[in-house]
């Protein structure tokens, strides 16, 4: 896959996103949606977006930790440009488009793609771990989706534990190397595993998961402030559970940005705690704008203004 394919996938995700927004608008009465949007206290929007920006700042810190773990050093401005450009690909399936960051690193630092691609995997896994921890707070008040949380947690735990059994994984790699005709593919898989092993070692994994937890807590706060903007009095734990569970459902669906699954889960849970249909849909649309589309817009702007120029002047050769 090259950057042209990533752009194509981004286009598909963008089109799908518009369809989801249109579908939600059709689901709710247009006049009701308009009335709730009019009543929303728009003066809170800067604070809502500021909470999201804090979350992105913390995730950039996590990105830097991953780079240093793999002994990759680059100027902070370039690193930030690469990280923010990757946000534009949040609406690709499973956020796989964020592998754009690995293409940047190959171009800028001549680091093998197979060495840096595990960073994207580690980012997604620690995000899921953080959201599972946040959602677990609400299990005393909610029963919906507990099996999804349990199964997701078990799968993640098995994945992380298996990676750390280096002897077992090395035997698998040795067997794979014998079965592959092309030596370079075996080397790439081994590089991928070695980086994954380093990124998921207990000290690194614990620190990055903690950073993810705080980061996503700020996005939950952003979602909670939307409740306040609508003049609704609900508990912060309600916002935490609904936002976290919907994000997990969207993530495991592997759909672009979790589009469709995250929105319907969010709206259904909001109505389940007493939101009127129009209020639930407006909260969902604003919540997804603040925590998904806002990042996509930032990523596109950074990519257009600085990312392309940085990419073009890179030193590495792409295959």
N, C-alpha and C positions, 0 to 999 in steps of 0.2 A: 504494500500500500504506500502511495506517495501523497504529497500534499494536495495534488489535484483531486485524488479520491477522497481525502478528508473534507475538502471544500464541497464535494458533491454530497457527502453524507450530511454535512452541515445544512445544505440546502434542503435535503429530505426532512431533516429534523425541524427546520424552520417552517416548512410547509405543514408538517404534522402538527406543530405547535399552534399555528393559526387555525387549523381545523378543530383542535381541542377547545380553543377559546371561543370559536364560533359555536361549537356544540354546547358549551356551557351557557352561552348567551341565549341559545334557542331553548335550552332546558328551563331556564328561568323566564319569567315574564319581563319583557324588555323595559316596560315602564317601572316595574318594581326594582329592577337592577339600576335604572337611571336614578330613581328616587333615593336608593341607598348610597349610590355614589355621590349624589348631591349632598346628602346629609353627613357624609364622612368628613371628619375634621382633618382637612388636608395640611394644616399646619404641623401635623405630627409626622408627615412623610419624611422630612429631613432626618428626624430622630430614628425613624424606622430604617432608613437606608444607612444611617451612621452605624447602627448595630450590625447590619450586614457587612459593612466595610471593616469593622473590628474582626468579624469572623474571617474575612478574606485575609486580613493582615496576619492573623494567627496561622492560617493555612500556608501563607508564604513563609512564615517561620519554620513550619514543618517541612516545607519544600527545601529550605536551606539546610536543615538538619540531615535530610536524606542525601543531598548533594555531598555534604561533608563526610557522611558515613561512607560514601563510595569514593571518597578522596577526589572529588571534582571541585575545582576552584574556578570561579569566574567573577568578574566585576559585579557588584551588587545591582547596578542599574540594568545590566544585561540580564541578570538572573530574574529581576522583577519583570522585565519586559517579556521574557519567556514564560514566566508563571502566569502573568495576566493574559497573555495571548491565548494560553491554554483554556482560560475560562470561556472563550468563544465556542469551544467544542463541547460544552456541558450538555448540549441537546443532541449529541450523537449517541447511538445505542450503547448502554453501559458506560457512557462517558469515554468510550474507547478512543474517540477523536482527540482526547487530551494527550494521546501519543504524539501529537504535534510537538509537544515539548521535547520529546526524545529526538525528533528530527532537527529541532533547533540546536540541541546539544551536540548532535553529530556534526552539524554544519559549523557551529561556533568553536567547539572544543575538540572536534574529531574523536569523540568518544563513541564507541560502538553502541548501536541502537539496542542490542541485546543486553547491554550493561545497565542502561537507564530506563528501559521500558518497565522493569519491576517497580520503579518509583510510583508510576500511575496505579499499579495494582495495590501497592502499600497504602497509597492515599485513599483509595476506595475502601479497602478493608478497615483501616483505622476510622474512617468516617462511619462505616456501618457499625463498628464496635461502639463508637461514641453514641450513635443514635439508639442502639439497643439499650445501653445503660440509661440514657435519658428516658426512653419509653418505659423501662422497667419501673420507674417511679410511679407511673400511672396505673400499674396493674392492680393496685388496691381499689381503684375507682372504675377501671374498665376491664371488661372481659373479652371485648372484640379483638380478634387478631392475636391472641396469646400464643396459638400454635405456630403462627407465622414467625413470631419473635423467637420462640423456642427452637424451631427447626433452623432458622437463619443463624442463631447463636451456636448451635451444635456444629453446623457445617463450617462456620468460620473457625471455631475452636479446633476441629479436626484438621483443617487446612494449615493453621499456624503451627500446631504440634508436629504434623508430618514434615513440614519444612525444616524443622530443627533436628530431625533424625537424619543427620548428615550421612552416616554410613549406609542406611537404607536407601536414601535418595541417590547416593553415589553409585550403588549397585544398579539401580534403575537406569541411571545415566550411562553406565558402562554397557549395559545390555542394549540400550537405545543406540549407542555409538556403533555397536557391531551390526545392528539392523539397518542403519542408514547408509545409503550409498555415497552421499556427499559428506565429506569430513567437516566442511564449513558449517553445515547445519547442526551437527553434533556439538561443535565448538560454541555456536550461538546459544544452543539450549543450555550448555554447561555454564556459560557466562550469565545467562538469565537466572539460573538457579543460584549461582554464587552470590549475585547481587541480592536476590530474594532472601537468601540465608542471612546476609548481613543486615538487611533492613528489618527483618522480623526477629532479630535477637532480642532477648527480654528487655535489656535497658533501653534500646532504641524504640522498640514497640511500645513499652510502657509510657515513655516520654511523649511520643507522637500521638498515642491514643488519648493521653491527658490533654494535649493541645487541641486535638479534635473535639474532645468533650466540651471544652470551654468555648471553642469556636462555634459549635452547633448550639450551645446554650444561648449564645448571643443571637443566633438566627431564630431560635424559639422565642426569645424576648422580642425580636422584631415582629414575629407573628402575633404575639400577645398584644403588642401596641396597636395592632390593627383592630383587635377587639375594642380597645379603648377608643380608637378613632371612630368606631361605629357606635360608641356610647353604650356598649354592652358590658355588664359586670360578670365576668367569669374568672375562675382561678387560673393562676399561672400554670399550674399542673395540667389543666385542660389543654392549654396551648402547647405545652411540652409534649404531651402524649399524642395529640392529634397531628402535630407537625412531624414528630419523629416517626410515628407509625406510618403515616402517608409517604414519607420520604423513603422508608425501608421498603414499603410495598412497591413504590416506583422503581427503586434500585434493583430489586430482585426480579422485576418484570423484564429487565434488560431493554425496555423500550427507550427511544431517544429521550434523555432527560427524565425518564419515568413518566413522560407525558401521557395523559389520559388516566392512567392508574392512580397516580399521586393526587390528581385533581378530584376524581370521583371519590376516592377514599376520604380525602379531606372534607369535601362537601357533605358526604354522608355522615361522617362522625360529628361534624358541626351541627347538622340538623338533629342528630341523635341526642345532643345535650340541650336542645331547645332553640337553636337558631331558626329563624324563618328562612324559607328557601332563598329569597332575595339576599338576605344578610349572609347566608352561608356561601352563596356563589360569589358575592362581592369580596368577602373575606378570603375565599380561595383564590380568586383572580389577583387580588392585591398581594396576598402572601406569596404566590408563585412569581409575581413580578419582582417583589423585593428580594427574594431568595434564589431565583433562577435567572429570570430575564435581565435583571439589573446586571448580574455578572456577565451574561452573554454580551450585553451592550458594551460594558467596560472592555471585555476581551477583544471585541471587534474594533473598537476605537484604538486600543493600544497596538493591535496587529496592523491596522491600516496606517497609523501615524509613525510607528517606530519598528514594529516587528518585521515587516517586509524588507525594510532597508537593512536591518540587522542580519536577517537571513541571507540576503544577497551578498553581503560582504564577508560572510562566513568563510572559514579556511578549509573546512572538511569537505571530503568528496562523498556524495551520496550515490548509493548503488541504484 
